[in-house]
Amino acid sequence: MTEQDAPEWRAHAAVGALLLLDTLTLGYAPTGPWDSASFSIGVIGLTGIGLLYVAWYRCTFKRRGLIPWLDLWQDPARSSSKVLVAGVATVAAGWVMGNPLQEHLPDPSGLILILIGLLMLINGIYVKLSIGPLAGTE
């Protein structure tokens, strides 16, 4: 796929960054039908994170989609190690956000970051197992 055929990712990145910025600094959100501004802030933050992920996927793999299939990875052995390290770092950052920094951030920040870190760990473990003990013979 040429660079011209790659899907647009900049709009997703810009909107996602603005939504995440609002969540972490401004905190502006309507109360919504659930009558809770903090819940609305969480929805805005999750939407921002989702848009940033879509932008990253489109920029990295030059295609539409959400799941980084193993055949898209150039060096799965090395990349999965990086994903595992990033997952551990994300879980640690989530713990810090949910404990010492809890009073400065929206309530579910640490929980959401830990969830993302655990998903990264699962992905890294899956790749390690797929290229290692679970790899079939061709």
FENTAJO-V826688 format. One record per backbone hydrogen bond with DSSP energy under -0.5 kcal/mol. CO is the residue of the C=O (numbers start at 0). NH is the residue of the N-H. Records with the same first field share a line. If there is no record, write none. Layout:
# FENTAJO-V826688
CO->NH + NH
This chain:
# FENTAJO-V826688
1->4 + 5
8->12
9->13
10->14
11->15
12->16
13->17
14->18
15->19
16->20
17->21
18->22
19->23
20->24 + 25
21->26
30->35
31->34
35->39
36->40
37->41
38->42
39->43
40->44
41->45
42->46
43->47
44->48
45->49
46->50
47->51
48->52
49->53
50->54
51->55
52->56
53->57
54->58
55->59
56->60
57->61
65->67
66->68
68->71
69->72
74->78
75->79
76->80
77->81
78->82
79->83
80->84
81->85
82->86
83->87
84->88
85->89
86->90
87->91
88->92
89->93
90->94
91->95
92->96
93->97
94->98
95->100
98->101
100->103 + 104
101->104
105->108
107->111
108->112
109->113
110->114
111->115
112->116
113->117
114->118
115->119
116->120
117->121
118->122
119->123
120->124
121->125
122->126
123->127
124->128
125->129
126->130
127->131
128->133
131->134
